[in-house]
Amino acid sequence: MQIIPIIALSSIFVWLLIPLRQRKTRFFLFFLTLGLLDPIAVILRIILHLNVEIAHLFGSILLLYLALLEISTKLKLWLVLLLATTALIVMFYSFNSIIILQLIVHFIILIYFLKILVLYYSENRKLLLFHLFLFAYEFSLLLKFFVVFHELEIGPAYHYLTTGFQILIGIFFLIFNESNSLKISI
């Protein structure tokens, strides 16, 4: 068996298990959506012949809504509505811009996770590895989209290399959640 299908199936398997470990935490819905995103995208591709990138785009917008934990529901709904409308326009008029919109959505999530990381550190003078791994996961997604957008030659290889890295991050999330994560004094 080739390594690419093994990486893809391992990623789906690991990320489907993570919500079980993150149950009853404030990030449960985020991880549940993240875990279901790839299987749903594959099912939509098989049944409706929908482009996987479209499913991931709308899934990413949902992830944004779920990631912005301490922001008012009204503001989150307006942001999601704006991004969903933009996604529909991009989908029909400029399909190649889907990756740019993905970059924007995940950049907002990355900044929010950085805020969580910095606030926790400023309050406790310790770095919570869970927050660092959330940040690392989003950063790896941003790099993946950026490389695929700019470097088509190395994009597919980098995609699977990054997916392998994300599997390792997923294994961390299978072991630790926010309440029992390791803390590092800096």
C-alpha positions as CSV (number, residue, x, y, z in Angstrom):
1,M,0.0,0.0,0.0
2,Q,1.3,3.5,-0.8
3,I,2.1,5.9,1.9
4,I,-0.3,8.7,0.8
5,P,-3.5,6.6,1.5
6,I,-2.1,5.5,4.8
7,I,-1.5,9.2,5.8
8,A,-4.9,10.2,4.6
9,L,-6.7,7.4,6.4
10,S,-4.6,7.8,9.6
11,S,-5.5,11.5,9.7
12,I,-9.2,10.8,9.4
13,F,-9.1,8.1,12.0
14,V,-7.1,10.2,14.6
15,W,-9.2,13.3,14.1
16,L,-12.4,11.3,14.4
17,L,-11.2,10.0,17.8
18,I,-10.2,13.4,19.2
19,P,-13.7,14.6,20.1
20,L,-14.1,11.6,22.4
21,R,-11.1,12.8,24.4
22,Q,-12.2,16.5,24.3
23,R,-15.8,15.8,25.4
24,K,-17.0,18.1,28.1
25,T,-14.3,20.7,27.3
26,R,-14.9,24.2,25.8
27,F,-13.2,23.0,22.5
28,F,-15.4,19.9,22.0
29,L,-17.6,21.4,19.2
30,F,-14.5,22.7,17.5
31,F,-12.8,19.3,17.6
32,L,-16.0,17.5,16.6
33,T,-16.4,19.7,13.5
34,L,-12.7,19.3,12.7
35,G,-13.0,15.5,13.0
36,L,-16.1,15.3,10.9
37,L,-15.0,17.7,8.2
38,D,-12.9,15.3,6.1
39,P,-15.3,12.4,6.2
40,I,-18.2,14.7,5.3
41,A,-16.2,16.3,2.5
42,V,-15.4,12.8,1.1
43,I,-19.1,11.8,1.3
44,L,-20.2,15.0,-0.4
45,R,-17.6,14.4,-3.1
46,I,-18.9,10.8,-3.7
47,I,-22.6,11.4,-3.5
48,L,-23.0,15.0,-4.8
49,H,-19.7,15.3,-6.8
50,L,-19.1,18.4,-4.8
51,N,-15.6,19.8,-4.8
52,V,-13.8,18.9,-1.5
53,E,-12.5,22.5,-1.3
54,I,-16.0,23.9,-1.1
55,A,-16.9,21.6,1.7
56,H,-13.7,22.5,3.5
57,L,-14.3,26.2,3.0
58,F,-17.8,26.2,4.6
59,G,-16.5,23.8,7.3
60,S,-13.7,26.3,8.0
61,I,-16.3,29.1,8.4
62,L,-18.1,26.9,10.9
63,L,-14.8,26.2,12.7
64,L,-14.3,29.9,13.0
65,Y,-17.7,30.4,14.6
66,L,-16.9,27.5,17.1
67,A,-13.3,28.7,17.8
68,L,-14.3,32.3,18.8
69,L,-15.3,31.3,22.3
70,E,-15.5,34.5,24.2
71,I,-16.9,36.7,21.4
72,S,-20.6,37.6,21.4
73,T,-22.9,35.4,19.4
74,K,-24.2,38.3,17.5
75,L,-20.8,39.4,16.3
76,K,-19.8,35.8,15.4
77,L,-23.0,35.4,13.4
78,W,-22.4,38.6,11.5
79,L,-18.8,37.4,10.8
80,V,-20.0,34.0,9.6
81,L,-22.7,35.5,7.5
82,L,-20.2,37.8,5.9
83,L,-17.7,35.0,5.2
84,A,-20.4,32.6,4.0
85,T,-21.7,35.3,1.6
86,T,-18.2,35.9,0.4
87,A,-17.7,32.2,0.0
88,L,-20.7,31.9,-2.2
89,I,-19.6,34.8,-4.4
90,V,-16.1,33.3,-4.6
91,M,-17.5,29.9,-5.4
92,F,-19.5,31.2,-8.4
93,Y,-17.2,33.9,-9.8
94,S,-13.7,33.2,-8.7
95,F,-13.2,29.5,-7.8
96,N,-9.4,29.9,-7.5
97,S,-9.9,32.4,-4.6
98,I,-11.2,29.6,-2.3
99,I,-7.7,29.1,-0.9
100,I,-7.4,32.8,-0.2
101,L,-10.6,32.8,1.7
102,Q,-9.5,29.7,3.6
103,L,-6.3,31.6,4.5
104,I,-8.3,34.5,5.8
105,V,-10.5,32.3,8.0
106,H,-7.7,30.2,9.4
107,F,-5.6,33.4,10.0
108,I,-8.4,34.7,12.2
109,I,-8.6,31.4,14.1
110,L,-4.7,31.5,14.5
111,I,-4.8,35.0,15.9
112,Y,-7.6,34.0,18.3
113,F,-5.6,30.9,19.5
114,L,-2.6,33.2,19.9
115,K,-4.7,35.4,22.1
116,I,-5.7,32.5,24.3
117,L,-2.1,31.3,24.5
118,V,-0.8,34.8,25.5
119,L,-3.7,35.5,28.0
120,Y,-3.1,32.2,29.7
121,Y,0.6,32.8,30.0
122,S,0.1,36.4,31.2
123,E,-2.3,35.2,34.0
124,N,-0.3,32.1,35.0
125,R,3.2,32.7,33.9
126,K,3.2,29.2,32.5
127,L,2.7,28.1,28.9
128,L,-0.1,25.5,28.5
129,L,1.0,23.0,25.9
130,F,-2.6,22.5,24.8
131,H,-2.8,26.1,23.7
132,L,0.6,25.9,22.0
133,F,-0.5,22.8,20.0
134,L,-3.8,24.5,19.0
135,F,-1.7,27.4,17.7
136,A,0.8,25.0,16.0
137,Y,-2.1,23.1,14.3
138,E,-3.6,26.3,12.9
139,F,-0.2,27.6,11.8
140,S,0.4,24.3,10.0
141,L,-2.9,24.7,8.2
142,L,-2.0,28.2,7.1
143,L,1.3,27.0,5.8
144,K,-0.4,24.2,3.9
145,F,-2.8,26.6,2.2
146,F,-0.1,29.1,1.5
147,V,2.2,26.5,-0.1
148,V,-0.6,24.9,-2.2
149,F,-1.6,28.4,-3.3
150,H,1.9,29.5,-4.3
151,E,4.0,26.5,-5.1
152,L,2.1,23.9,-7.1
153,E,5.2,21.8,-7.6
154,I,5.9,21.1,-3.9
155,G,2.3,21.7,-2.8
156,P,1.1,18.0,-2.9
157,A,4.3,16.7,-1.1
158,Y,4.1,19.5,1.5
159,H,0.4,18.8,2.0
160,Y,1.1,15.2,3.0
161,L,4.1,16.1,5.1
162,T,2.0,18.7,7.0
163,T,-0.8,16.2,7.3
164,G,1.7,13.8,9.0
165,F,2.7,16.6,11.4
166,Q,-1.0,17.2,12.1
167,I,-1.5,13.6,12.9
168,L,1.2,13.9,15.6
169,I,-0.6,17.0,16.9
170,G,-3.8,15.0,16.9
171,I,-2.2,12.3,19.0
172,F,-1.3,15.0,21.5
173,F,-5.0,16.0,21.6
174,L,-6.0,12.3,22.1
175,I,-3.8,12.3,25.3
176,F,-4.4,15.8,26.7
177,N,-7.2,18.3,26.9
178,E,-7.1,21.8,28.2
179,S,-7.6,20.8,31.9
180,N,-4.9,18.1,32.1
181,S,-2.3,19.5,29.7
182,L,1.3,19.9,30.6
183,K,2.4,23.4,31.7
184,I,5.8,24.8,31.1
185,S,7.3,27.6,33.2
186,I,9.2,30.1,31.1
